[in-house]
Each structure stands twice: as C-alpha cells, then as structure tokens.
C-alpha cells in the first residue's frame, strides 16, 4: 500500500525514520571525505618530513625521494578535490553543514599555496623553519575539517569513531612536528631552551591525544597502538638526549637522520592503525545505513498492514508487534490494538532517539574540550597579537607549569579574557 493512503500520524512516523536514514547517508559521505583527508594528511606529513631533512642537509641526494613524495601527495590531493567537487554539487550533502563547508574552503585555500612552497623547497629558497610552519598550516586546516565532521555527526557510534580518529590523527601530527623539531635540533648539534620546551610540549600533547583515542576505541586498533607504544624506547632515549644537550655539550649532527628514521618508522606504523580505524568507521556507517533501511522497510510494511486491517481491506488474522492476533482482545481488556501498537512504536522511536542523544552527549566531551582550546587560542591571538603557534605554546607552558590539562587552562583563559 502506498504511504499516501496512510493516516497522517503513520506517514510522519515513517518520515521521521526516513529523515534519520538521509542523515546517515550524508554522514557516510562526510566520513568518506574524512578517510580521504587522512590519506592526504599522511602524504603531506611524509613530504614535510623529507622537505625538512632536505633543507637541513647540504647535499641534494634526497631531492629524488622528495620529488616522488610530492608527486604522491599531489595525486592524493587530486582525488580529494574530485570528491569535493561532487560534494559541492550535492545540495543534500550541504544541508546544515555551513561550518564544515567553511573549513573545507579554508583548507582548499591552504592547499593552493603548496605549489609555490614546493618550488621554494626544491630551489632552497626557504628556511627550514618557515617551510615546516607552512606545511603544518596546510595539515592543520585539513585536521580542522575532520574536527567539523566529527562535530556535525549525530550518530553516537559513528561520532565515537570520528572522535577516536580525530585524536589519533592529531597525535600523529604532533609526532610529525616533533620529528621536524628534532631534525633541526640534532642537525645543529644541540637544542636551545625554546626547542627543548617545544619538544617537551609536543611529547606531552601527543600523550594527551593518544590518551583520548584510547578512551574511545577498542579491539584491533587499540591493540595495534599498544604494540607501537611498547616499541617507543629508542625515540624516548633520543628525546632524553635532546634535553641534555647545550651549546657546550653538543652531539653528532649525524644523529638527525637516525632521529628522522626512528620517528618515520613510528609514524608509518601509526598510519597502519589509522587505516584500521578508518576501515572500521566506513564499516560502521555501512552497517547503520543497512540496519536503518531494513527497519524502515519493516516498519513501512507493518504500518501498511495495520492501515489495511483498520480499513477492512484484509482479513483480521494479522499479528501486532506483540505477536497477538488483532481480533483477539488483549489480556488487560483494553481495546484499540491498532492505536496501542502505533503508540508503542512512537514511544519506542522517541526513547531510542533519547538514548542516542544521551550517548552522543557523553562521547562529545573531547570535542567540547577542543572547542574551548581553540577559543582560548583565539582570545590570546586577539589580545596579545600572537601567532597561532605561539598561542598554543603559551597554553602548553601554562598547562605544564600548573600540572593541568590544556582544556583546564583554556577554561581559565576564557574566564580571564572575558569569555563565558
């Protein structure tokens, strides 16, 4: 029976379920974008790492490797841009996603700057610190897209995986920044106080990001991360070595490549974990869509039968959701089985939505912390004219000095500088 022949309450009950399905389909497309962005971020992290190493080295022996990595990153970027072209032309995909689309616009703006940066690196017309900062800005703009994707998700299970992926990608990016800082320090033969502080801050923030990741993930991706952690001793030893260097106590500059290789192996292993998590995210989206479609079909059929029975178009031997024959009076003596079953279905759908909202609220804590941190940085930038990196480092120092989390320091700064 066509839905238009159903009474209005039944039509709207099904419309609510269809809306949920449409939201999941849009979310699946967003998750597909996140998976593509994670691949692009990894490609750019590799390119940034070899760009730093090339600029720190007097020889050109790494140029062919760097050229290959640049080509790989451009190929991945082309795939992302093609996907975004389709996303832009789909009006449903853009509904209610203004913040996400705004982040995508900014990321594309940053990506447009890469060709000039690559030429400057190739021709050695840029300082390593400047090149590192510009690559990091591009990667940061892409991570902001992942954050907005997680923030726009209304499904608790998908949001949980997005939060886990976001924090793992952030931890991996901080590892890449630590690799770059270490290459510069070891190439110089020693670390000044600023670089030592930055190394400590990057290591501490990695621990926080991976700690959040471990809270929201389970199974194979968590086990794989635990294995990486068990093999972190060589990196930790070199971290400790960096902290004990000085202008008077220098180390061999050749250690820069050893540090680079150790960090690169660790980051590549992280990429394997990231891929596992990305696959789980895609599978979860597919399962939720398949389950919701099946539930919608089952509900449509059941409500059609109720409507046909109520209109007298079919015999009364039709079963309710409680598995009773409709023409048999209920045990409690209350009549109106059709009305009772529809009300039960409405209550079940309302309760399910409420449970989903409760689960979503509990899983969004990490996203809310991130929002507070970003707001605090903007206040510092506005009040003191700092760069984004300088504002973040001020937050890091305050957190380390006070033994607080970044989110706690962010709350204090928001309160002090006029936030609510």
C-alpha positions in Angstrom: 0.0 0.0 0.0 1.3 3.5 -0.9 2.2 5.7 2.1 -0.1 8.5 0.9 -3.1 6.3 1.8 -1.9 6.0 5.4 -3.3 8.2 8.2 -1.1 11.3 8.8 0.4 10.0 12.1 1.7 7.0 10.4 3.1 8.9 7.5 5.0 11.2 9.8 6.3 8.3 11.8 7.8 6.9 8.7 9.0 10.4 7.6 11.0 10.6 10.9 12.7 7.3 10.1 13.4 8.4 6.5 15.0 11.6 7.8 17.2 9.6 10.1 18.3 7.5 7.1 19.0 10.6 5.0 21.1 12.0 7.8 23.1 8.7 7.9 23.7 8.8 4.2 25.0 12.3 4.4 27.2 11.3 7.3 28.6 8.4 5.3 29.6 10.8 2.6 31.3 13.0 5.2 33.1 10.0 6.7 34.3 9.1 3.2 35.7 12.6 3.0 37.5 12.1 6.3 39.1 8.9 5.1 40.4 10.7 2.0 41.7 13.6 4.1 43.5 11.2 6.4 45.4 9.8 3.4 46.2 13.3 2.2 47.4 14.3 5.7 49.7 11.3 5.8 51.1 12.1 2.4 51.8 15.7 3.3 53.4 14.6 6.6 55.8 12.4 4.7 56.5 15.3 2.2 57.0 17.7 5.1 59.4 15.4 6.9 61.7 14.9 3.8 61.4 18.6 3.0 62.8 19.4 6.5 65.6 16.8 6.1 66.5 18.1 2.7 66.7 21.7 3.8 68.8 20.7 6.8 71.3 18.8 4.6 73.8 20.4 2.3 73.6 17.6 -0.2 70.9 17.1 -2.8 70.8 13.3 -2.5 67.3 13.4 -1.0 65.8 15.5 -3.8 64.6 12.5 -5.9 62.9 11.0 -2.9 61.3 14.3 -2.1 60.1 14.7 -5.7 58.4 11.3 -5.5 56.7 12.1 -2.3 55.5 15.5 -3.7 54.0 13.6 -6.7 52.3 11.1 -4.4 50.8 13.9 -2.3 49.5 15.7 -5.4 47.8 12.6 -6.6 46.0 12.1 -3.3 45.1 15.8 -3.3 43.6 15.5 -6.8 41.4 12.6 -5.5 40.2 14.8 -2.6 39.4 17.7 -4.9 37.4 15.5 -7.2 35.4 14.2 -4.3 34.8 17.7 -3.0 33.5 18.7 -6.5 30.8 16.1 -6.1 30.1 17.1 -2.6 29.6 20.8 -3.6 27.1 19.8 -6.3 25.0 17.7 -3.9 22.5 20.0 -2.2 21.6 17.4 0.4 25.2 17.0 1.5 25.5 20.7 2.2 22.3 20.9 4.3 23.2 22.2 7.8 26.9 21.9 7.2 27.9 25.6 6.9 30.8 25.2 9.4 32.1 22.1 7.7 32.0 23.7 4.2 33.7 26.9 5.6 36.6 24.7 6.9 36.8 23.0 3.5 37.1 26.4 1.8 40.0 27.3 4.1 41.7 24.0 3.6 41.5 24.5 -0.2 43.0 28.0 0.2 45.9 26.5 2.1 46.3 23.7 -0.4 46.6 26.2 -3.2 49.7 27.6 -1.6 51.6 24.2 -1.8 52.9 24.5 -5.4 54.9 27.7 -4.6 56.2 26.2 -1.4 57.4 23.1 -3.2 59.3 25.2 -5.7 60.9 27.1 -2.9 62.0 23.9 -1.1 63.3 22.4 -4.3 65.4 25.6 -5.1 66.4 26.0 -1.4 64.9 29.5 -1.3 63.1 29.0 2.1 64.3 28.5 5.6 63.5 25.1 7.1 61.5 26.7 10.0 59.4 28.6 7.5 58.8 25.6 5.3 57.8 23.5 8.3 55.4 26.1 9.5 53.7 26.4 6.1 53.3 22.7 5.7 51.9 22.5 9.3 49.4 25.2 8.5 48.1 23.1 5.5 47.9 20.0 7.6 46.2 21.9 10.4 43.5 23.2 8.0 42.8 19.6 7.0 42.5 18.4 10.6 40.0 21.2 11.2 37.8 19.6 8.5 38.0 16.3 10.4 37.0 18.1 13.6 34.0 19.7 12.0 33.0 16.3 10.5 33.0 14.8 14.0 31.2 17.8 15.4 28.4 17.5 12.8 27.8 13.8 13.4 24.5 13.0 15.2 25.1 9.2 15.4 26.8 8.2 18.7 28.6 5.2 17.4 30.0 7.0 14.3 30.8 10.0 16.5 32.8 7.8 18.9 34.9 6.5 16.0 35.3 10.0 14.5 36.5 11.4 17.9 39.0 8.5 18.1 40.2 9.1 14.6 40.5 12.8 15.1 42.6 12.4 18.2 44.8 9.8 16.7 45.4 12.0 13.7 46.2 14.9 16.0 48.6 12.8 18.0 50.2 11.6 14.7 50.5 15.2 13.5 52.2 16.2 16.8 54.6 13.3 16.2 55.4 14.7 12.8 56.0 18.2 14.3 58.3 16.6 16.9 60.2 14.8 14.2 60.8 18.2 12.4 61.8 19.9 15.6 64.2 17.1 16.4 65.8 17.1 13.0 66.5 20.9 13.3 68.0 20.5 16.8 70.1 17.4 16.1 71.4 19.0 12.8 72.5 22.0 14.9 74.1 19.6 17.4 72.2 20.9 20.4 68.8 22.2 21.5 68.3 25.6 22.9 65.8 26.3 25.7 63.0 27.1 23.2 63.4 23.9 21.3 63.7 21.8 24.5 60.5 23.3 25.7 58.8 22.6 22.3 60.0 19.0 22.3 58.6 18.5 25.9 55.3 20.2 24.9 54.9 18.1 21.8 55.5 14.9 23.6 53.0 15.8 26.4 50.3 16.7 23.9 50.9 13.5 22.0 50.3 11.6 25.2 47.0 13.5 25.8 45.7 12.9 22.2 46.5 9.3 22.3 45.0 9.0 25.8 41.7 10.3 24.4 42.0 8.0 21.5 42.4 5.0 23.8 39.2 6.0 25.7 37.1 5.9 22.6 38.4 2.9 20.7 38.6 -0.8 21.3 39.6 -4.1 19.6 42.3 -4.3 16.9 43.0 -0.6 16.6 43.7 -0.3 20.3 45.9 -3.4 20.4 47.9 -2.2 17.4 48.5 1.1 19.2 49.6 -0.7 22.3 52.2 -2.6 20.3 53.6 0.7 18.9 53.8 2.0 22.4 55.9 -1.0 23.5 58.5 -0.2 20.8 58.9 3.5 21.7 62.1 3.2 23.8 64.5 4.3 21.1 62.5 7.5 20.4 62.3 8.2 24.1 66.0 7.8 24.6 66.7 10.4 21.9 64.1 12.7 23.5 66.1 12.4 26.7 69.4 13.0 24.9 68.0 16.2 23.3 67.1 17.6 26.8 70.7 17.1 28.0 72.4 18.9 25.1 73.7 22.5 25.2 76.0 24.8 23.3 78.8 23.4 25.4 77.6 19.8 25.1 76.9 19.1 21.5 76.1 15.8 19.8 77.0 14.5 16.4 74.8 16.2 13.7 74.6 12.8 12.0 72.0 11.8 14.7 69.5 13.9 12.8 69.0 11.2 10.3 68.8 8.5 13.0 66.1 10.5 14.8 64.3 11.0 11.5 64.3 7.3 10.6 63.1 6.3 14.1 60.3 8.8 14.0 59.4 8.0 10.5 59.1 4.3 11.3 56.9 5.1 14.2 54.7 7.5 12.2 54.3 4.9 9.4 53.2 2.3 12.0 50.7 4.9 13.2 49.3 5.1 9.7 48.5 1.4 9.8 46.5 2.0 12.9 44.8 5.0 11.3 43.9 2.8 8.3 42.3 0.2 10.6 40.3 2.8 12.4 39.2 4.4 9.1 38.0 1.0 7.8 36.1 0.4 11.0 34.5 3.8 10.6 33.4 3.0 7.0 32.0 -0.3 8.1 30.1 1.3 10.9 28.5 3.8 8.6 27.5 1.0 6.2 26.0 -1.1 9.0 24.0 1.8 10.4 22.6 2.6 6.9 21.7 -1.0 6.1 20.1 -1.5 9.5 18.1 1.7 9.2 16.9 0.9 5.7 15.8 -2.6 6.9 14.0 -1.1 9.9 12.3 1.5 7.6 11.1 -1.3 5.2 9.9 -3.4 8.0 8.1 -0.6 9.7 6.5 0.6 6.4 5.2 -3.0 5.8 3.8 -3.3 9.3 2.1 0.1 9.3 0.6 -0.7 5.8 -0.9 -3.9 7.3 -2.3 -2.0 10.2 -3.9 0.5 7.9 -5.3 -2.2 5.6 -6.7 -4.0 8.6 -8.3 -0.9 10.1 -10.0 -0.1 6.7 -11.3 -3.7 6.4 -9.3 -4.4 3.2 -7.8 -7.6 4.6 -8.8 -10.5 6.9 -8.3 -9.9 10.6 -5.6 -12.6 11.0 -2.8 -10.0 11.2 -0.3 -10.0 14.1 0.7 -7.0 16.1 4.2 -6.2 17.2 3.4 -8.0 20.4 2.6 -11.2 18.3 -1.1 -11.3 19.1 -3.8 -11.8 16.6 -5.5 -8.5 16.1 -9.1 -9.7 16.5 -8.3 -11.3 19.9 -8.9 -8.9 22.8 -5.7 -8.1 24.8 -5.4 -9.7 28.2 -5.8 -6.4 30.0 -9.1 -5.9 28.4 -8.1 -2.6 26.7 -9.3 -2.4 23.1 -7.9 -0.3 20.2 -5.0 -2.6 19.3 -4.1 -0.6 16.3 -3.9 2.6 18.3 -2.0 0.9 21.1 0.6 -0.6 18.7 1.2 2.7 16.9 1.6 4.5 20.2 4.1 1.8 21.4 6.0 2.3 18.1 6.1 6.0 18.7 7.3 5.6 22.2 10.0 3.2 21.2 11.2 5.6 18.5 11.2 8.5 20.9 13.1 6.5 23.6 15.6 5.3 21.0 16.3 8.9 19.9 16.7 10.0 23.5 19.1 7.2 24.2 21.1 8.2 21.1 21.2 11.8 22.3 22.4 10.7 25.7 25.1 8.6 24.2 26.1 11.4 21.8 26.4 13.8 24.7 28.8 11.5 26.6 31.0 11.0 23.6 31.3 14.7 22.7 33.4 15.7 25.7 36.7 15.6 23.7 35.2 17.7 21.0 34.0 20.3 23.6 37.5 20.4 25.1 38.9 21.1 21.6 36.4 23.9 21.1 37.5 25.5 24.4 41.2 25.2 23.5 40.6 26.8 20.1 38.5 29.6 21.7 41.3 30.3 24.2 43.9 30.5 21.4 41.8 33.0 19.5 41.5 35.1 22.6 45.2 35.1 23.1 45.8 35.9 19.5 43.3 38.8 19.6 44.5 40.2 23.0 48.3 39.8 22.6 48.8 39.7 18.8 50.3 36.2 19.0 50.6 33.7 16.1 48.5 30.6 16.4 51.6 28.5 17.2 52.7 31.0 19.9 49.3 31.0 21.4 49.3 27.2 21.5 52.7 27.1 23.1 51.6 29.6 25.8 48.7 27.2 26.6 51.2 24.3 26.7 53.6 26.1 29.1 50.7 27.1 31.4 49.5 23.5 31.4 52.9 22.1 32.2 53.7 24.7 34.9 50.4 24.2 36.6 50.1 20.5 36.1 46.7 21.0 34.3 45.2 19.8 31.1 45.1 22.1 28.1 41.3 22.2 28.5 41.5 23.4 32.1 44.0 26.1 31.1 41.7 27.1 28.3 38.8 27.5 30.7 40.9 29.8 32.9 41.9 31.9 29.9 38.4 32.2 28.7 37.3 33.3 32.1 40.1 35.8 32.4 39.8 37.4 29.0 36.0 37.9 29.1 34.6 34.6 27.9 31.6 32.9 29.4 
